[in-house]
Amino acid sequence: MSNPSQEQVIGQIAQDHLFIQTLETQNSDRHDFHDVSVWAIKSALEAAYAAGALAAQNKSTTSKGKK
């Protein structure tokens, strides 16, 4: 099973926690700027932290035993 890319993880966090469908610039204020609650921002930051910790753990685990 392959690991998701950084962009995929960030995009999923944006969708799941901030309810933002895309992080691509849409050149429209209505689509590029969002009202987001502080609890959603906190949740997204916690998810990003957890994803980073998991990625570091996976990198550490896969690099063990390699010389």
C-alpha positions in Angstrom: 0.0 0.0 0.0 1.5 3.3 -1.0 1.6 6.4 1.3 -0.5 9.4 0.3 1.4 12.4 -0.9 1.7 15.5 1.2 -0.7 17.4 -1.1 -3.2 14.6 -0.8 -3.0 14.6 3.0 -3.3 18.4 3.1 -6.3 18.4 0.7 -8.1 15.7 2.7 -7.6 17.7 5.9 -9.0 20.8 4.2 -12.0 18.9 3.1 -12.6 16.9 6.4 -12.0 19.7 8.9 -12.4 23.0 7.1 -15.0 22.0 4.5 -13.0 23.4 1.7 -13.4 21.3 -1.4 -10.2 22.4 -3.2 -7.1 24.3 -2.3 -6.5 25.3 -5.9 -6.9 29.1 -6.7 -10.3 29.8 -8.3 -9.7 33.5 -8.9 -13.0 34.3 -7.2 -13.3 35.8 -3.7 -16.4 33.6 -3.1 -14.3 30.5 -3.8 -10.9 31.5 -2.5 -11.8 33.0 0.9 -13.7 31.0 3.6 -15.2 31.7 7.0 -13.8 29.0 9.2 -14.5 28.5 12.9 -11.6 28.4 15.4 -12.5 24.8 16.4 -12.3 23.7 12.8 -8.9 25.4 12.5 -7.8 23.6 15.7 -9.1 20.3 14.4 -7.3 20.8 11.1 -4.0 21.7 12.9 -4.3 18.6 15.1 -4.9 16.4 12.1 -1.9 18.0 10.3 0.3 17.4 13.4 -0.8 13.8 13.7 -0.1 13.2 10.0 3.3 14.7 10.3 4.1 12.6 13.4 2.9 9.5 11.5 5.0 10.3 8.5 8.1 10.8 10.6 7.4 7.5 12.4 7.0 5.7 9.1 10.2 7.3 7.7 12.1 6.2 10.8 10.7 2.7 10.7 11.4 2.2 6.9 15.0 3.7 7.2 15.9 1.2 10.0 18.0 -1.6 8.7 19.1 0.3 5.6 22.8 1.1 5.4 
